[in-house]
Amino acid sequence: MRPQKTSLMQAPIEFDRELIVRYDGKGPRYTSYPTADRFVAGLSQEAHAAVLKRRTPGALAMPLSLYFHLPFCNTVCYYCGCNKIITKDQSKADQYLDYLSQEVQMYDDLLPNRPPVSQLHLGGGTPTFLSHAQLQRLMDVVNTHFTLQKNGEYSIEIDPRKVGEETIKHLGRLGFNRMSVGIQDFNTEVQVAVNRIQSEEETRTVIEAARMYGFRSVSVDLIYGLPKQTAATIAETIDRVLLLKPDRIALYNYAHLPERFMPQRRINAEELPSAEVKLDILQNSIEQLTQAGYVLIGMDHFALPNDDLAVAQRRGRLQRNFQGYSTHADCDLLAFGVSSIGKVGASYFQNVKTLDEYYAKLDEKAFPVERGLTMNRDDVIRRAAIQALMCQFQLFYQPFEVGYMIDFSDYFSDELRLLQPLVVDGLLTLELEGIFVTPKGRMLIRSIAMVFDAYLRTKTTKARYSQLI
């Protein structure tokens, strides 16, 4: 693995407000390339089965990553844009688990018996909507069809309002060793405005229990740009979060899209902070977190220097997938449940988005997939370029020229020309051996990565991308 250019990687980030305002716009987050809005509808059963059967002998030995989408929530958080179902009827999860089991069995019929798994993630919705017995049942299904490796990464998203120490103890017994804890904001007025009332004590109980029962890493989620937030209130929330000492912190930018996400219509748009205040919040938060010893991994993720994410970035093996930044190599990802997105080899595939469609497909003994895409050679090369920039903030030409048998400067001549204005603005440098993002360019890494996205230049999309900053 080529070493990092440490002089740039270790330099503190530079927050250039004028450049951020000038370059800010909307664009993909690049959890995949091509992005999900480029997937083609009408993926056939035969085509999907063929993708699974085409796993090469080498891939058979490569561990899998598994994702289960559990869409149920007890209450609605007004800011949420996830695919979710609001209900207090826990029996609905029993029916959903029946169908998840069917879907897993369909994959098992086409894959080798009990393939190894190095990553597992339960997302939602609220995975801890499930009872202890229901979580046990789901993990029994997983262990029946797959072999979880001893040193794997097994994570779950937690809502501290719905669980306590006993649930965390139960999750530890089931094999989970990482968790993501939703906080968003500790300010009471902000919590009321977004319908998520959560005490600091509830949150502390969950995090302390995770450490007590052997969880290797705890991540917390915060959101800036919510109603009634100010730079001062966010600074206070971060101070309180730092007392909890999470291993990772995600600081997401709230995207207000009420025409797309109905719960957001309950948010009073007049109470949202202005663009100027949001920049104040972001700048102050980055300074606050880095001064506390956290490393900016990329975009909106921070980690302690000894956390696996920070170590992986220093060693040049950080990855990015549909769950965000990852420490593992580019595993095949099998995704189960409504709206989930998987990837096997060069092919992406996404399930139907509603419970009725999901159940109907499985009742027909059919995979519940509705759309997908198989990458061509150009997609694969561009995906690698975007991954290098998003994860390492640098791109060396030689691995591309050797691995893909291309002359980088010739293959990407248009892109290198389009990068020249960014060089003039000090966002990156173009050197003989590669492309290197500067400390001020790291804040605009999505803008840099977008230059390598051929679809943005050649094909229109109906997708509504989030703000870059």
N, C-alpha and C positions, 0 to 999 in steps of 0.2 A: 504494500500500500504506500503510495507516495506521501511523504510527510507534509504537514501543513506549512504554509509560509508564516512562521510564528510571529514575525514582526507586525504583521497586520492583524492576525487573529488575537494577539494579546493586547493590542492597542484599545484604549477605551473608546466606546462609541461616541460619535459626534452628532449632535442634534441640531441640524441646520434648518431652522424654521422656514426660511425663504425658499429653500430648495424643496422642502416637504410640501409646502403650499403649492409650489409651481408644478410638481410632478404628481401630486395627489389626484386620484381619479378612482375608477373602479376596475377591478380585474380579478382573475382567478386566484385561489389560495394554493393551487397546485398540489392537492392531495393525490392527484393523478395527472398524467398526461398521456393521451388527450384528456381533457377535463370531461366530467360526467355529462355536461350539456351537449357533448358531441356524440354521445352514444346513439345508436340507431335503433328505432323501435322495431318490433316484430321479430325478435330473436327466436328462431325455431327450436323445438325440442331436440331435433336431430343435431343441429349445429352446436347446441350447448353440451349435449352428451359427447359429441366428437371432441370438444375441447378437453373434457375430463379424461377421455380415453387416450388423448395424445400426450399425456405426461410422459416424458422420456425416462429411460432407466435411471439417468442421473437425478432427475427431479423426484423420482420415487423415494430416494434416500434423503432428499432435502426436507427438513421439517416444514410443516404447514403452520399457517396462522388462521385462527378461527374467530369469527365475529358473530355474535347473536344480538339481534335487535329486539329489545323488550319494550314495547311502545306504551305501556300503561303508566298513568300518573294518577295520584289521588286528587291533586288540585292543579290548577293551571297557573303557571307563571307568565305574566303578560308579555314579557320580552321574548319568550321562547319561539324558535323557528324550527324545532325538531318535529319529526313525524311521530305524533303521540295520540293517545286515546285517554280522555279524562273519565275516570270511573272509580267508584269505591267498591265495586263488585269484584272480589278477588277470585271468584269462580271463573271469571273470564280468562284468567291466566291459565287455569287448568285446561280449558279448551285450546288455548293457544299452544300450550306445551304438547298437547296431542298432535297438533299439526307440525310443530317444530320437529318432533320425533320422526314423523313421516318423511319430512324433507331430509333430515340427516340420513335416514335409511336409504333414500334414493341415491344420495352421494356415495354411501358405503357400497352400494351394489355395483358402482362403476370404478371404485378406487380399491387399492390393495387393502387387505385386512389390517385394521388398526394402524394406520399410518402415524408416524411421530408428529407431535405438535410442540412447537416452541413458544407460541404466543396464543393467548386466548383473551378476548375482551368482550364484556357484557356492557352494552350501551342502551340508550333509550331516548325518550321515556325515562322511567325510573326503574332500573333493575331490581332495587330493593323493595319495589311494590310487591314482589313475590314473597310468599311466606317462607319460613325455614324449610318446610317440607317440599315446597315447589322448587326452591333453589337446589335442594338435594336431588330432586327428581331430574332437573336439567343436567346437573353434573353427572348423575348416573348414566344419562344418555351419552354425554360426551365421553365418559370413560369406557362405555361399552363399545364405542365405534372408533375411538382414537387412543393413542398412548401419549399422555402428557409427560414431556421430558423433565428430568429432575431439576434442572436449573433454568426452566422456562420462565416466561413473564406472563402472569395470569392476573388480569386486572378487571376491575368492576367500578362503575360509576355509582356514587353514594349520595343520597339526600339525607343529611344529618337530622332533619326534622322527623324522619320516619323510622330511624333505627337507634339502637343503643349498643352497649358493650356486648350483650349476648349475641346480637346479630353479627358483629364483627368477629367474635370468637367462632361462631358458626362458619363464617366465610373463610376464616383461617383453616379450619378443619377440612373444608371442601377443597383447599389447595390454592386459594387466592393469595397473592403476595404483593399486589400493588392495588392502590385505589385512587380514584379521582373524586375529590370532595367538592361539591358545588357550594360556593359561598355567595358570589356575585358582589355583595356589599353588606357591611355590618351596620350601616346607618339606618336607623329606624324609619325615618321619613322616606328614604329610597325604597326600603323593603315594603312599606305600605303601598307606595305608588306602583310597584310591580307585582304585588300580591304574593310576596315570598317573605314571610316573617320567620326569621331564623336567629336564634340567640348564639352568642359567642360560646356559651357554656355547652350547648348541644354540639357545636362543631368541635370543641376541645375534647369532649368525651369520646367522639368517634376517632379522632386522630390519636389520642393517647391509647385507646384500645387497640388500634392498628399496630402500634409499636409494641404493645404488650403481647400481642398474639402473632408476632413474627412477620408482619408485612415489611417488605424490603424498601418500599418507597411510597410516599404519600404526596399527591399533587392536589393543589387547590385551584379552583376556577374563579376568576374575578371578571367583571364586565365594567368597562367605562363607557360613558355616553348615555347612561340611564337617567330618567327624570329625577330632578332635584339634586343631582350630583354637582359638586364643585371640586376644585383642586384641593381645598382644605378637607372636605369630607372624605375624599378618596385617600388622601395622605393619612388620615386617622385610621381608616380601614386597613391600609397596608401596615401601619404600625402594629395594629392588633393581630394581623395575620403573621407578621414576623415573630411575634411572641409564641406562635404555634410551631414555628420552625419547620414548615413543610419542605420536602426535598425538591419539589418543583412548583412553580407558580405560572399559571396561564392568565394573561391579561388581555381579554378579548375586547374588540371594538363592537359596540352594539350597532346593529344594522336595523334601522327603523323602516320596515316594509309592510305597513298595515294592509296594503292592497293585496299582499301575498299571504301574510300570516294573520289570521283573524284575531287571535288574542291580543295582538299589538294595537288593535283599534281601541282597546280600553286604556291605552296610555295617552295621557294628555301631551300632545306634541309641543305645546307652549312651555312645558316644564323641562324639555330636553335641553342639555347644555349646548351652547353655541359651538361652532367649529373652532373658534379661538380658544374657548375654555377647554374643549377636548384636547387640543394641542398642549395646553398648559398641564392638563392631567397626565397626558402621556409622557411629556418631558420630565415632569416632576417624579412620576412613578418609576421611570427608568433610572433616574439618579438615585432615588430612594432604595430601589432593589439592588442596584449594583454596589452602592455604598455598604449595603448590608451583606455583601459577599456573594450575591447571585450572579451567574453568568447569563448573558442574553444569548440563548441558543439560536434563535431566529424568529423573525416576525414578532410573535406575542408570547413566546415561551422563555422562561427563566429556570435555571437549575443551580443547585449548589455545586461547587467545583468537583466534588467527589461522587456526584450522582452519575449514574450510567449514561445519561444523555450527554452531559458535559464531557465525560471520558470518551464516548463514542465520537463526538465532534473533534476532539483533540487528535484522535487516532485516525480520522478520516473515514469512519465507517457509519456515520449518522445517516439514517434513511428517513423518507417521508412517505406516508401512505394515508389511507382513509381515516385512520385514528390519529393522525398528526405525525409528530416526530417519533421515530422508533430507533431502538438500538440494534435491531436484528437486521440480517441481510434481507435481500428482496425475496421474501417467502411467497409461495403461492398462498392466496387468501381465499378461504371458503367462507361465505357469508350467508347467514340463515335468518329468516324472518322478513317481515314486510319492509320494503324499500332498501334493504341491505345491498351493498355493492361488494362483489368479489372479484378476484383476478387469478387466473391460472395461466401460466406461461405468458403469452403476448395478448391474452384475451381478457377483457373486462365484461362483467355481466351484472345486471341489477334486477332485483325482484320487484313485483308489483307493489303498489303503495298502500292499498287498502286491505283490511281484514277480509272483506267479502271476496275480493279477487283472489287473495292468498288462499283462503279456504276452498274456493271453487276449483282452483288449479289443482290443488293437492287431492281433492275429491275425485278429480279426473285422472289421478295417478300421473300428473304432469309436473315437471319442474315449474315453480312459480316465477320464472324469469320473464321479463317483458322486453328488455332491450340490452344492447351490449355493443362491443366494438373489438375487433382484432387489429392490433397495431401492425402497420407496415414497417419496413426497414427505417424509413425516415422518422416515423413516430418513435421508434426505439432509440434512435440516436439523439433526437431532440429531448426525449424524456430523460436520458442520462445527463444531458447538458443542464437541463433545468434542475434536476436533483442535485447536481454538484454545486450549483450556485445557491440554491435554497438551503442546503444543508451545511456546506463547507465555506461558502462565500468566496470560492475560488474554483477555477477550472483549468486543469493542465491539458495541453493539446495532445501530448504523446499517447496517453492511454486511448484516446479516441482514434488516433491515426493508426495505432497498432491493432486495437480491438475491432474497429469497424472498417479498416482498410480505406481510409479517406485522407485527403489533405485538408486539415481543418480550415485553413485560411481560404481555400478554394470552395469547400462545401458550404461554409458559413460566411461567404464573402458579403452577402447582403446584410447579415446580422452584424458583422464587424463594422460595416459602414454605418449602420443605424446606431451603433454604440458610441460613435465618435462624439456626439453632443454630450453624452453622459460622462465621457472622459474629460471634456472641456469643463464640465461642471464639477468635476472632482469626485464622482460617484464610484469610479473604478479606474484601473490602469490596464492597458493592453501591453503585454510584454512578450518577449520572444517565446517564453515557455507557456504562457497562458493568460487568463483573465483573472484579475484580483480586485475584489470589492473593497473599497476603502472604509474606514470607520464611519464616515458620513453616509456612504452608500448602503450600509447595512440596513438603515431604516427604510430604504426604498428598494429592497431586494426583489419585491414582486414586480416593480417597474422594470428592473433589469431582466428578470426571468421572462417577462412577457415579450421581449425582443425575439426570443427563440421560439415563440409559439406561432407556428405557421398558420394555424386555424384562425387566429385573430386577424391576420392579414388577408386571408383568402376566402373565409366562409363566415357568413353572418350567423348570429345565434339569438335566440329569444331569452337566454339566461339573463338574470339580473345579478351581476357580480357585486360583491361587497366593496366598500371603500378600501383603498390600498392602505391608508393610515387611519 
